[in-house]
Amino acid sequence: MAVHDIRVYPDPILKEISQPAVFGEEDLDHLVQDLVDTMYAAGHSVGVAAPQIGALKRVVVVDVSGSKLGKKEENHGLLTLINPIILEREGEKVWREGCMSVPDYTGNVVRAETIILQYTDRDGTPKAIRSSGFEAVAIQHELDHLNGYLFLDRVSSHKTDLFRRKHR
């Protein structure tokens, strides 16, 4: 469909809480495809949430299979997550995260190592999956966008856990 520009912090939409997506709305499938197209067009992205392209709907796409970390671990390939909810979290690990909406920084964030996630897929089928490692982190990161959080909000200390990116 279309590749969108990514909203960049401090764009106020990134701090808004998204509303549930409603099946049967004409724009839902277009929104999902736009998210997929935008994610893949970025070349380095493993996920995009609807607020990042200006839509306050609870829709996220994630695909870690093309990343170095994703190739090393078991993953689900392209996930289209509509109205996702994390049901369970297990373990904790500190991950270095970046975000297209915060292009100049990365930061250390504590995330669950494994999650159980409930969502509806693009076809309207309810699903539940168990996700671990990098994929679980990517999912948690994107779901934060639906609740108006950026990884900056999860960094313990901006002094010791936030790092300026080196641009080439």
C-alpha positions in Angstrom: 0.0 0.0 0.0 2.2 2.8 1.3 5.4 3.5 3.1 4.9 6.2 5.8 7.3 8.6 7.5 8.0 7.6 11.1 6.9 10.0 13.7 9.9 11.2 15.8 10.0 12.2 19.4 8.8 14.7 20.7 5.8 14.3 18.4 2.9 14.3 20.9 1.1 11.4 19.2 3.8 9.1 20.5 2.7 9.8 24.0 -1.0 9.0 23.3 -2.8 5.8 24.3 -4.1 3.9 21.2 -7.7 2.7 20.9 -8.7 -0.9 20.1 -8.8 -1.7 16.4 -12.2 -2.8 15.1 -12.6 -5.6 12.5 -14.8 -4.6 9.7 -13.4 -1.1 9.5 -12.3 -0.5 5.9 -9.0 1.0 6.9 -7.8 -1.8 9.2 -6.3 -4.0 6.4 -4.8 -0.9 4.8 -3.2 0.1 8.1 -1.7 -3.4 8.6 -0.2 -3.4 5.1 1.1 0.1 5.5 2.9 -1.0 8.7 4.4 -4.0 7.0 5.5 -1.9 4.0 7.0 0.8 6.3 8.8 -1.7 8.4 10.4 -3.5 5.5 11.2 -0.3 3.6 13.3 0.9 6.6 15.7 -2.0 6.0 16.8 -2.3 9.6 13.5 -2.3 11.4 12.1 -5.3 13.3 8.8 -3.7 14.2 6.5 -0.8 13.8 3.4 0.3 15.8 0.5 2.2 14.4 1.2 5.4 16.4 4.6 5.6 14.8 2.8 6.3 11.5 0.2 8.6 13.1 -2.7 6.1 13.7 -3.9 5.6 17.2 -5.0 2.0 16.8 -3.8 -1.0 18.7 -2.0 -2.6 15.8 1.7 -3.7 15.6 3.8 -5.6 13.1 7.0 -7.5 14.1 9.4 -9.6 12.1 12.8 -10.3 13.7 13.7 -13.1 11.2 15.9 -10.9 9.1 18.0 -9.5 11.9 21.2 -11.0 13.2 19.6 -11.8 16.6 16.4 -13.1 15.0 18.2 -15.5 12.8 20.0 -17.1 15.8 16.8 -17.8 17.7 13.5 -19.4 17.0 10.9 -16.9 16.0 7.4 -16.6 14.4 8.4 -14.7 11.3 6.0 -11.8 10.3 3.5 -11.2 13.1 0.6 -8.9 12.6 -0.7 -8.2 16.1 -4.1 -6.6 16.4 -5.3 -5.7 19.9 -2.4 -7.6 21.5 -2.3 -8.3 25.3 0.6 -9.8 27.2 -0.8 -12.5 29.4 2.3 -13.7 31.2 5.9 -12.6 31.6 8.9 -14.7 32.7 12.4 -13.8 33.6 14.2 -10.5 33.1 17.1 -9.3 31.0 18.6 -6.0 30.1 18.5 -5.3 26.4 20.1 -2.4 24.4 17.2 -1.0 22.4 16.9 1.5 19.6 13.8 3.0 18.0 13.1 4.7 14.7 11.1 7.3 16.7 14.2 8.1 18.7 16.8 7.9 16.0 19.7 9.6 17.9 19.8 7.3 21.0 19.8 3.7 22.2 19.3 2.6 25.8 19.4 -0.2 28.2 15.9 -1.5 29.1 14.8 -4.3 31.4 12.4 -6.6 29.6 10.8 -10.0 30.2 12.8 -12.8 28.5 9.7 -14.8 27.7 6.1 -13.7 27.1 2.8 -15.3 26.4 0.8 -13.0 24.0 -2.8 -13.0 23.0 -3.9 -11.1 19.8 -6.0 -11.3 16.7 -4.2 -11.8 13.4 -4.8 -10.0 10.1 -7.5 -12.5 9.1 -9.5 -12.0 12.3 -8.4 -15.2 14.0 -7.7 -15.0 17.7 -4.3 -16.5 18.6 -1.9 -16.9 21.5 1.8 -17.5 21.2 4.8 -17.9 23.5 7.8 -15.7 22.5 11.3 -15.6 23.9 14.5 -13.7 23.4 14.9 -10.9 20.9 11.4 -11.5 19.4 9.8 -11.1 22.9 11.8 -7.9 23.4 10.7 -6.5 20.0 7.1 -7.3 20.8 7.2 -5.6 24.2 8.9 -2.6 22.7 6.2 -2.2 20.0 3.4 -2.8 22.5 4.8 0.1 24.6 4.1 2.4 21.7 0.4 1.5 21.9 0.4 2.8 25.5 2.3 6.0 24.9 5.7 4.8 26.1 9.0 5.0 24.4 12.1 3.1 25.4 13.3 6.4 26.9 10.5 5.9 29.6 11.9 2.5 30.5 15.6 3.5 30.9 16.6 3.3 34.6 19.1 6.1 34.4 19.4 8.6 31.6 22.9 9.3 32.8 24.3 5.7 32.7 21.8 3.8 30.4 21.2 6.1 27.5 23.7 6.3 24.6 24.0 8.6 21.7 24.0 6.7 18.4 27.0 7.0 16.1 25.7 8.0 12.7 27.8 7.0 9.7 
